[in-house]
Amino acid sequence: MSTQVSPVFHLFEKQHLEAKALFLALGKQIKSKKAIELSEKMDFLELYAELMAKVHYDKEGMQFEILSDFKKLQRSLKKVLHIKLAERNLDERELKTGVKYNSYRLHLDKYKKQLYTQTFDLVVGSTLKSWEELYQKTKSASKGITPLTINTSVSKLIQEELEFIQIDLKQNMESKVFKEVFEGLRTIIMLENLLIYLGFNPIFVESIHREIHQLKENLKPWYSNHLALQSLMHFISGKENLSKKYQELAKTLRADKKALSADVGKQAHALFDKILV
């Protein structure tokens, strides 16, 4: 009698199928929307691999081995998201102020073209064999696992994320800390959804869930501003006789980042003072 696959694998199977379809579409043409969607799908696949590694704790390095063929593609897809957020921030600022930043936009367009070429090369240079191997490795790792084991492993992963966030919040509220908090919240939300999918009660009560989601949403404009400022500073670094409008733009982005950081910092501390008791 063959060993049964854990029910949670069916969720992986669905995400894997959708990710592979997006991958094939990008092999015809790189489009930011599909690249961002694939990045999100791969975030889940990576988390699932981490969950399997937690279940099979005696097999060192399992999560890295499962997704080793996709690391370069994952990084490239993240960069597509970053350039899209920087572009969107610029679009909104130009619409709001009526000021045009043509040379900066040309800089973004040039970088985007290079990035899309790099991403396309990674996609067409890969084969569907890697996707099939990912599926088979994960299916094998998912056999014979009871829902209770998944529940226990999910709880451990959430506790680890909370501990990492607690360490982060004890530091100065810098860009790296906010980014780690954002990633941690996203991971916690995905793990809680796994518990619900399996029919278990979520770890946090509904009111805490609302605050977690709200903080994650509030971190999005902070992240967009952070990437916009990072991109602009790369553009203006080393430039002599920088025009006043770019000086003003940098000044505005810094001021916005300071205000956004203060807001999400207060919210993060208020939320985790309730959770980390």
MILO-846064 format. One record per residue (C-alpha): residue number from 1; residue in three letters; x, y, z. Coordinates in steps of 0.5 Angstrom, whole numbers. Example, Ala and Ser with C-alpha at 12.3 -4.5 7.8 and 13.67 -1.06 7.14 Angstrom:
# MILO-846064
r resi = 1, resn = Ala, c1 = 25, c2 = -9, c3 = 16 .
r resi = 2, resn = Ser, c1 = 27, c2 = -2, c3 = 14 .
This chain:
# MILO-846064
r resi = 1, resn = Met, c1 = 0, c2 = 0, c3 = 0 .
r resi = 2, resn = Ser, c1 = 3, c2 = 7, c3 = -2 .
r resi = 3, resn = Thr, c1 = 4, c2 = 12, c3 = 3 .
r resi = 4, resn = Gln, c1 = -1, c2 = 18, c3 = 3 .
r resi = 5, resn = Val, c1 = 1, c2 = 25, c3 = 1 .
r resi = 6, resn = Ser, c1 = -1, c2 = 30, c3 = 7 .
r resi = 7, resn = Pro, c1 = -7, c2 = 34, c3 = 5 .
r resi = 8, resn = Val, c1 = -3, c2 = 40, c3 = 5 .
r resi = 9, resn = Phe, c1 = 1, c2 = 38, c3 = -1 .
r resi = 10, resn = His, c1 = -5, c2 = 39, c3 = -5 .
r resi = 11, resn = Leu, c1 = -5, c2 = 47, c3 = -4 .
r resi = 12, resn = Phe, c1 = 3, c2 = 46, c3 = -6 .
r resi = 13, resn = Glu, c1 = 0, c2 = 43, c3 = -12 .
r resi = 14, resn = Lys, c1 = -4, c2 = 48, c3 = -14 .
r resi = 15, resn = Gln, c1 = 1, c2 = 54, c3 = -13 .
r resi = 16, resn = His, c1 = 6, c2 = 50, c3 = -17 .
r resi = 17, resn = Leu, c1 = 1, c2 = 49, c3 = -23 .
r resi = 18, resn = Glu, c1 = 0, c2 = 56, c3 = -23 .
r resi = 19, resn = Ala, c1 = 7, c2 = 58, c3 = -22 .
r resi = 20, resn = Lys, c1 = 9, c2 = 54, c3 = -28 .
r resi = 21, resn = Ala, c1 = 4, c2 = 57, c3 = -32 .
r resi = 22, resn = Leu, c1 = 7, c2 = 64, c3 = -31 .
r resi = 23, resn = Phe, c1 = 14, c2 = 61, c3 = -32 .
r resi = 24, resn = Leu, c1 = 12, c2 = 59, c3 = -39 .
r resi = 25, resn = Ala, c1 = 8, c2 = 65, c3 = -41 .
r resi = 26, resn = Leu, c1 = 15, c2 = 69, c3 = -39 .
r resi = 27, resn = Gly, c1 = 18, c2 = 65, c3 = -43 .
r resi = 28, resn = Lys, c1 = 15, c2 = 68, c3 = -49 .
r resi = 29, resn = Gln, c1 = 15, c2 = 75, c3 = -46 .
r resi = 30, resn = Ile, c1 = 17, c2 = 79, c3 = -40 .
r resi = 31, resn = Lys, c1 = 11, c2 = 83, c3 = -37 .
r resi = 32, resn = Ser, c1 = 12, c2 = 86, c3 = -30 .
r resi = 33, resn = Lys, c1 = 5, c2 = 83, c3 = -28 .
r resi = 34, resn = Lys, c1 = 6, c2 = 76, c3 = -29 .
r resi = 35, resn = Ala, c1 = 13, c2 = 77, c3 = -26 .
r resi = 36, resn = Ile, c1 = 11, c2 = 79, c3 = -20 .
r resi = 37, resn = Glu, c1 = 5, c2 = 74, c3 = -20 .
r resi = 38, resn = Leu, c1 = 10, c2 = 69, c3 = -21 .
r resi = 39, resn = Ser, c1 = 15, c2 = 72, c3 = -15 .
r resi = 40, resn = Glu, c1 = 9, c2 = 71, c3 = -10 .
r resi = 41, resn = Lys, c1 = 8, c2 = 64, c3 = -12 .
r resi = 42, resn = Met, c1 = 15, c2 = 62, c3 = -11 .
r resi = 43, resn = Asp, c1 = 15, c2 = 66, c3 = -4 .
r resi = 44, resn = Phe, c1 = 9, c2 = 61, c3 = -2 .
r resi = 45, resn = Leu, c1 = 13, c2 = 55, c3 = -6 .
r resi = 46, resn = Glu, c1 = 19, c2 = 57, c3 = -2 .
r resi = 47, resn = Leu, c1 = 15, c2 = 57, c3 = 5 .
r resi = 48, resn = Tyr, c1 = 13, c2 = 50, c3 = 4 .
r resi = 49, resn = Ala, c1 = 20, c2 = 48, c3 = 3 .
r resi = 50, resn = Glu, c1 = 22, c2 = 51, c3 = 9 .
r resi = 51, resn = Leu, c1 = 16, c2 = 48, c3 = 12 .
r resi = 52, resn = Met, c1 = 18, c2 = 41, c3 = 10 .
r resi = 53, resn = Ala, c1 = 25, c2 = 42, c3 = 12 .
r resi = 54, resn = Lys, c1 = 22, c2 = 44, c3 = 19 .
r resi = 55, resn = Val, c1 = 18, c2 = 37, c3 = 19 .
r resi = 56, resn = His, c1 = 24, c2 = 33, c3 = 17 .
r resi = 57, resn = Tyr, c1 = 29, c2 = 37, c3 = 21 .
r resi = 58, resn = Asp, c1 = 34, c2 = 31, c3 = 21 .
r resi = 59, resn = Lys, c1 = 35, c2 = 32, c3 = 14 .
r resi = 60, resn = Glu, c1 = 40, c2 = 38, c3 = 14 .
r resi = 61, resn = Gly, c1 = 39, c2 = 43, c3 = 8 .
r resi = 62, resn = Met, c1 = 33, c2 = 40, c3 = 5 .
r resi = 63, resn = Gln, c1 = 29, c2 = 47, c3 = 4 .
r resi = 64, resn = Phe, c1 = 36, c2 = 50, c3 = 0 .
r resi = 65, resn = Glu, c1 = 36, c2 = 43, c3 = -4 .
r resi = 66, resn = Ile, c1 = 29, c2 = 43, c3 = -6 .
r resi = 67, resn = Leu, c1 = 29, c2 = 50, c3 = -9 .
r resi = 68, resn = Ser, c1 = 36, c2 = 51, c3 = -11 .
r resi = 69, resn = Asp, c1 = 35, c2 = 51, c3 = -18 .
r resi = 70, resn = Phe, c1 = 30, c2 = 57, c3 = -18 .
r resi = 71, resn = Lys, c1 = 35, c2 = 62, c3 = -13 .
r resi = 72, resn = Lys, c1 = 37, c2 = 66, c3 = -19 .
r resi = 73, resn = Leu, c1 = 30, c2 = 67, c3 = -22 .
r resi = 74, resn = Gln, c1 = 27, c2 = 69, c3 = -15 .
r resi = 75, resn = Arg, c1 = 32, c2 = 75, c3 = -14 .
r resi = 76, resn = Ser, c1 = 31, c2 = 77, c3 = -21 .
r resi = 77, resn = Leu, c1 = 23, c2 = 77, c3 = -20 .
r resi = 78, resn = Lys, c1 = 24, c2 = 81, c3 = -14 .
r resi = 79, resn = Lys, c1 = 28, c2 = 86, c3 = -18 .
r resi = 80, resn = Val, c1 = 22, c2 = 87, c3 = -23 .
r resi = 81, resn = Leu, c1 = 18, c2 = 88, c3 = -17 .
r resi = 82, resn = His, c1 = 22, c2 = 93, c3 = -14 .
r resi = 83, resn = Ile, c1 = 23, c2 = 97, c3 = -21 .
r resi = 84, resn = Lys, c1 = 16, c2 = 97, c3 = -22 .
r resi = 85, resn = Leu, c1 = 14, c2 = 100, c3 = -15 .
r resi = 86, resn = Ala, c1 = 20, c2 = 105, c3 = -16 .
r resi = 87, resn = Glu, c1 = 16, c2 = 107, c3 = -23 .
r resi = 88, resn = Arg, c1 = 9, c2 = 107, c3 = -20 .
r resi = 89, resn = Asn, c1 = 12, c2 = 112, c3 = -14 .
r resi = 90, resn = Leu, c1 = 15, c2 = 117, c3 = -20 .
r resi = 91, resn = Asp, c1 = 8, c2 = 116, c3 = -24 .
r resi = 92, resn = Glu, c1 = 4, c2 = 118, c3 = -17 .
r resi = 93, resn = Arg, c1 = 9, c2 = 124, c3 = -16 .
r resi = 94, resn = Glu, c1 = 9, c2 = 127, c3 = -23 .
r resi = 95, resn = Leu, c1 = 1, c2 = 127, c3 = -23 .
r resi = 96, resn = Lys, c1 = 1, c2 = 130, c3 = -16 .
r resi = 97, resn = Thr, c1 = 6, c2 = 136, c3 = -17 .
r resi = 98, resn = Gly, c1 = 6, c2 = 136, c3 = -25 .
r resi = 99, resn = Val, c1 = 14, c2 = 136, c3 = -25 .
r resi = 100, resn = Lys, c1 = 17, c2 = 132, c3 = -30 .
r resi = 101, resn = Tyr, c1 = 23, c2 = 128, c3 = -29 .
r resi = 102, resn = Asn, c1 = 25, c2 = 126, c3 = -36 .
r resi = 103, resn = Ser, c1 = 32, c2 = 124, c3 = -35 .
r resi = 104, resn = Tyr, c1 = 31, c2 = 120, c3 = -28 .
r resi = 105, resn = Arg, c1 = 25, c2 = 116, c3 = -32 .
r resi = 106, resn = Leu, c1 = 30, c2 = 115, c3 = -38 .
r resi = 107, resn = His, c1 = 35, c2 = 112, c3 = -33 .
r resi = 108, resn = Leu, c1 = 29, c2 = 107, c3 = -30 .
r resi = 109, resn = Asp, c1 = 27, c2 = 105, c3 = -37 .
r resi = 110, resn = Lys, c1 = 34, c2 = 103, c3 = -39 .
r resi = 111, resn = Tyr, c1 = 35, c2 = 99, c3 = -32 .
r resi = 112, resn = Lys, c1 = 28, c2 = 96, c3 = -33 .
r resi = 113, resn = Lys, c1 = 30, c2 = 94, c3 = -40 .
r resi = 114, resn = Gln, c1 = 37, c2 = 91, c3 = -38 .
r resi = 115, resn = Leu, c1 = 33, c2 = 87, c3 = -32 .
r resi = 116, resn = Tyr, c1 = 28, c2 = 84, c3 = -37 .
r resi = 117, resn = Thr, c1 = 33, c2 = 82, c3 = -41 .
r resi = 118, resn = Gln, c1 = 37, c2 = 78, c3 = -36 .
r resi = 119, resn = Thr, c1 = 30, c2 = 75, c3 = -33 .
r resi = 120, resn = Phe, c1 = 28, c2 = 73, c3 = -40 .
r resi = 121, resn = Asp, c1 = 35, c2 = 70, c3 = -41 .
r resi = 122, resn = Leu, c1 = 34, c2 = 66, c3 = -34 .
r resi = 123, resn = Val, c1 = 27, c2 = 64, c3 = -36 .
r resi = 124, resn = Val, c1 = 29, c2 = 61, c3 = -43 .
r resi = 125, resn = Gly, c1 = 35, c2 = 58, c3 = -40 .
r resi = 126, resn = Ser, c1 = 32, c2 = 54, c3 = -36 .
r resi = 127, resn = Thr, c1 = 28, c2 = 48, c3 = -37 .
r resi = 128, resn = Leu, c1 = 21, c2 = 45, c3 = -35 .
r resi = 129, resn = Lys, c1 = 25, c2 = 39, c3 = -32 .
r resi = 130, resn = Ser, c1 = 27, c2 = 44, c3 = -26 .
r resi = 131, resn = Trp, c1 = 19, c2 = 45, c3 = -25 .
r resi = 132, resn = Glu, c1 = 18, c2 = 37, c3 = -25 .
r resi = 133, resn = Glu, c1 = 24, c2 = 36, c3 = -20 .
r resi = 134, resn = Leu, c1 = 21, c2 = 41, c3 = -15 .
r resi = 135, resn = Tyr, c1 = 14, c2 = 38, c3 = -16 .
r resi = 136, resn = Gln, c1 = 17, c2 = 30, c3 = -14 .
r resi = 137, resn = Lys, c1 = 22, c2 = 32, c3 = -9 .
r resi = 138, resn = Thr, c1 = 16, c2 = 36, c3 = -5 .
r resi = 139, resn = Lys, c1 = 11, c2 = 31, c3 = -6 .
r resi = 140, resn = Ser, c1 = 16, c2 = 26, c3 = -3 .
r resi = 141, resn = Ala, c1 = 18, c2 = 30, c3 = 3 .
r resi = 142, resn = Ser, c1 = 10, c2 = 31, c3 = 4 .
r resi = 143, resn = Lys, c1 = 8, c2 = 23, c3 = 4 .
r resi = 144, resn = Gly, c1 = 6, c2 = 20, c3 = 11 .
r resi = 145, resn = Ile, c1 = 6, c2 = 27, c3 = 14 .
r resi = 146, resn = Thr, c1 = -1, c2 = 28, c3 = 19 .
r resi = 147, resn = Pro, c1 = -4, c2 = 34, c3 = 19 .
r resi = 148, resn = Leu, c1 = -2, c2 = 35, c3 = 27 .
r resi = 149, resn = Thr, c1 = 5, c2 = 34, c3 = 25 .
r resi = 150, resn = Ile, c1 = 4, c2 = 40, c3 = 20 .
r resi = 151, resn = Asn, c1 = 0, c2 = 44, c3 = 25 .
r resi = 152, resn = Thr, c1 = 6, c2 = 43, c3 = 30 .
r resi = 153, resn = Ser, c1 = 11, c2 = 45, c3 = 25 .
r resi = 154, resn = Val, c1 = 7, c2 = 51, c3 = 23 .
r resi = 155, resn = Ser, c1 = 7, c2 = 53, c3 = 30 .
r resi = 156, resn = Lys, c1 = 14, c2 = 53, c3 = 31 .
r resi = 157, resn = Leu, c1 = 16, c2 = 57, c3 = 25 .
r resi = 158, resn = Ile, c1 = 11, c2 = 62, c3 = 27 .
r resi = 159, resn = Gln, c1 = 14, c2 = 62, c3 = 34 .
r resi = 160, resn = Glu, c1 = 21, c2 = 63, c3 = 30 .
r resi = 161, resn = Glu, c1 = 18, c2 = 69, c3 = 26 .
r resi = 162, resn = Leu, c1 = 16, c2 = 72, c3 = 32 .
r resi = 163, resn = Glu, c1 = 22, c2 = 71, c3 = 36 .
r resi = 164, resn = Phe, c1 = 26, c2 = 74, c3 = 30 .
r resi = 165, resn = Ile, c1 = 21, c2 = 80, c3 = 29 .
r resi = 166, resn = Gln, c1 = 22, c2 = 81, c3 = 37 .
r resi = 167, resn = Ile, c1 = 30, c2 = 82, c3 = 36 .
r resi = 168, resn = Asp, c1 = 29, c2 = 87, c3 = 30 .
r resi = 169, resn = Leu, c1 = 24, c2 = 91, c3 = 34 .
r resi = 170, resn = Lys, c1 = 30, c2 = 92, c3 = 39 .
r resi = 171, resn = Gln, c1 = 34, c2 = 95, c3 = 34 .
r resi = 172, resn = Asn, c1 = 34, c2 = 102, c3 = 31 .
r resi = 173, resn = Met, c1 = 28, c2 = 103, c3 = 27 .
r resi = 174, resn = Glu, c1 = 32, c2 = 103, c3 = 20 .
r resi = 175, resn = Ser, c1 = 30, c2 = 100, c3 = 13 .
r resi = 176, resn = Lys, c1 = 33, c2 = 93, c3 = 14 .
r resi = 177, resn = Val, c1 = 29, c2 = 92, c3 = 20 .
r resi = 178, resn = Phe, c1 = 22, c2 = 95, c3 = 17 .
r resi = 179, resn = Lys, c1 = 24, c2 = 90, c3 = 11 .
r resi = 180, resn = Glu, c1 = 25, c2 = 84, c3 = 16 .
r resi = 181, resn = Val, c1 = 18, c2 = 86, c3 = 19 .
r resi = 182, resn = Phe, c1 = 14, c2 = 86, c3 = 13 .
r resi = 183, resn = Glu, c1 = 17, c2 = 79, c3 = 11 .
r resi = 184, resn = Gly, c1 = 16, c2 = 76, c3 = 17 .
r resi = 185, resn = Leu, c1 = 9, c2 = 79, c3 = 17 .
r resi = 186, resn = Arg, c1 = 8, c2 = 76, c3 = 10 .
r resi = 187, resn = Thr, c1 = 10, c2 = 69, c3 = 13 .
r resi = 188, resn = Ile, c1 = 6, c2 = 69, c3 = 19 .
r resi = 189, resn = Ile, c1 = 0, c2 = 71, c3 = 15 .
r resi = 190, resn = Met, c1 = 1, c2 = 65, c3 = 10 .
r resi = 191, resn = Leu, c1 = 3, c2 = 60, c3 = 15 .
r resi = 192, resn = Glu, c1 = -4, c2 = 62, c3 = 19 .
r resi = 193, resn = Asn, c1 = -8, c2 = 61, c3 = 12 .
r resi = 194, resn = Leu, c1 = -4, c2 = 54, c3 = 12 .
r resi = 195, resn = Leu, c1 = -7, c2 = 52, c3 = 19 .
r resi = 196, resn = Ile, c1 = -14, c2 = 55, c3 = 17 .
r resi = 197, resn = Tyr, c1 = -14, c2 = 50, c3 = 10 .
r resi = 198, resn = Leu, c1 = -13, c2 = 44, c3 = 14 .
r resi = 199, resn = Gly, c1 = -18, c2 = 46, c3 = 19 .
r resi = 200, resn = Phe, c1 = -15, c2 = 48, c3 = 25 .
r resi = 201, resn = Asn, c1 = -16, c2 = 54, c3 = 29 .
r resi = 202, resn = Pro, c1 = -11, c2 = 60, c3 = 27 .
r resi = 203, resn = Ile, c1 = -6, c2 = 62, c3 = 33 .
r resi = 204, resn = Phe, c1 = -8, c2 = 69, c3 = 33 .
r resi = 205, resn = Val, c1 = -15, c2 = 72, c3 = 35 .
r resi = 206, resn = Glu, c1 = -19, c2 = 76, c3 = 30 .
r resi = 207, resn = Ser, c1 = -17, c2 = 82, c3 = 32 .
r resi = 208, resn = Ile, c1 = -10, c2 = 81, c3 = 32 .
r resi = 209, resn = His, c1 = -11, c2 = 78, c3 = 25 .
r resi = 210, resn = Arg, c1 = -14, c2 = 85, c3 = 23 .
r resi = 211, resn = Glu, c1 = -8, c2 = 89, c3 = 26 .
r resi = 212, resn = Ile, c1 = -3, c2 = 84, c3 = 23 .
r resi = 213, resn = His, c1 = -6, c2 = 85, c3 = 16 .
r resi = 214, resn = Gln, c1 = -7, c2 = 93, c3 = 17 .
r resi = 215, resn = Leu, c1 = 1, c2 = 93, c3 = 19 .
r resi = 216, resn = Lys, c1 = 3, c2 = 89, c3 = 13 .
r resi = 217, resn = Glu, c1 = -1, c2 = 94, c3 = 9 .
r resi = 218, resn = Asn, c1 = 1, c2 = 100, c3 = 12 .
r resi = 219, resn = Leu, c1 = 8, c2 = 98, c3 = 11 .
r resi = 220, resn = Lys, c1 = 7, c2 = 97, c3 = 3 .
r resi = 221, resn = Pro, c1 = 7, c2 = 105, c3 = 2 .
r resi = 222, resn = Trp, c1 = 14, c2 = 105, c3 = 6 .
r resi = 223, resn = Tyr, c1 = 17, c2 = 100, c3 = 2 .
r resi = 224, resn = Ser, c1 = 15, c2 = 104, c3 = -4 .
r resi = 225, resn = Asn, c1 = 18, c2 = 110, c3 = -2 .
r resi = 226, resn = His, c1 = 24, c2 = 106, c3 = 1 .
r resi = 227, resn = Leu, c1 = 25, c2 = 103, c3 = -6 .
r resi = 228, resn = Ala, c1 = 24, c2 = 110, c3 = -10 .
r resi = 229, resn = Leu, c1 = 29, c2 = 113, c3 = -5 .
r resi = 230, resn = Gln, c1 = 34, c2 = 108, c3 = -6 .
r resi = 231, resn = Ser, c1 = 33, c2 = 108, c3 = -14 .
r resi = 232, resn = Leu, c1 = 34, c2 = 116, c3 = -14 .
r resi = 233, resn = Met, c1 = 40, c2 = 116, c3 = -10 .
r resi = 234, resn = His, c1 = 43, c2 = 111, c3 = -15 .
r resi = 235, resn = Phe, c1 = 41, c2 = 116, c3 = -21 .
r resi = 236, resn = Ile, c1 = 44, c2 = 122, c3 = -18 .
r resi = 237, resn = Ser, c1 = 50, c2 = 119, c3 = -14 .
r resi = 238, resn = Gly, c1 = 56, c2 = 122, c3 = -17 .
r resi = 239, resn = Lys, c1 = 53, c2 = 127, c3 = -21 .
r resi = 240, resn = Glu, c1 = 55, c2 = 135, c3 = -21 .
r resi = 241, resn = Asn, c1 = 51, c2 = 141, c3 = -22 .
r resi = 242, resn = Leu, c1 = 45, c2 = 137, c3 = -20 .
r resi = 243, resn = Ser, c1 = 38, c2 = 141, c3 = -22 .
r resi = 244, resn = Lys, c1 = 34, c2 = 144, c3 = -16 .
r resi = 245, resn = Lys, c1 = 28, c2 = 139, c3 = -18 .
r resi = 246, resn = Tyr, c1 = 32, c2 = 133, c3 = -16 .
r resi = 247, resn = Gln, c1 = 35, c2 = 136, c3 = -10 .
r resi = 248, resn = Glu, c1 = 28, c2 = 137, c3 = -8 .
r resi = 249, resn = Leu, c1 = 25, c2 = 130, c3 = -10 .
r resi = 250, resn = Ala, c1 = 31, c2 = 127, c3 = -6 .
r resi = 251, resn = Lys, c1 = 29, c2 = 132, c3 = 0 .
r resi = 252, resn = Thr, c1 = 21, c2 = 130, c3 = 0 .
r resi = 253, resn = Leu, c1 = 23, c2 = 122, c3 = -1 .
r resi = 254, resn = Arg, c1 = 27, c2 = 123, c3 = 5 .
r resi = 255, resn = Ala, c1 = 22, c2 = 127, c3 = 9 .
r resi = 256, resn = Asp, c1 = 16, c2 = 122, c3 = 7 .
r resi = 257, resn = Lys, c1 = 20, c2 = 116, c3 = 9 .
r resi = 258, resn = Lys, c1 = 22, c2 = 119, c3 = 16 .
r resi = 259, resn = Ala, c1 = 14, c2 = 120, c3 = 17 .
r resi = 260, resn = Leu, c1 = 12, c2 = 113, c3 = 15 .
r resi = 261, resn = Ser, c1 = 18, c2 = 110, c3 = 19 .
r resi = 262, resn = Ala, c1 = 15, c2 = 114, c3 = 25 .
r resi = 263, resn = Asp, c1 = 8, c2 = 111, c3 = 24 .
r resi = 264, resn = Val, c1 = 9, c2 = 104, c3 = 22 .
r resi = 265, resn = Gly, c1 = 14, c2 = 104, c3 = 28 .
r resi = 266, resn = Lys, c1 = 9, c2 = 106, c3 = 33 .
r resi = 267, resn = Gln, c1 = 4, c2 = 101, c3 = 30 .
r resi = 268, resn = Ala, c1 = 9, c2 = 95, c3 = 30 .
r resi = 269, resn = His, c1 = 11, c2 = 96, c3 = 37 .
r resi = 270, resn = Ala, c1 = 4, c2 = 97, c3 = 39 .
r resi = 271, resn = Leu, c1 = 2, c2 = 90, c3 = 36 .
r resi = 272, resn = Phe, c1 = 8, c2 = 86, c3 = 38 .
r resi = 273, resn = Asp, c1 = 7, c2 = 89, c3 = 45 .
r resi = 274, resn = Lys, c1 = 0, c2 = 85, c3 = 45 .
r resi = 275, resn = Ile, c1 = 3, c2 = 79, c3 = 42 .
r resi = 276, resn = Leu, c1 = 10, c2 = 78, c3 = 45 .
r resi = 277, resn = Val, c1 = 7, c2 = 77, c3 = 52 .
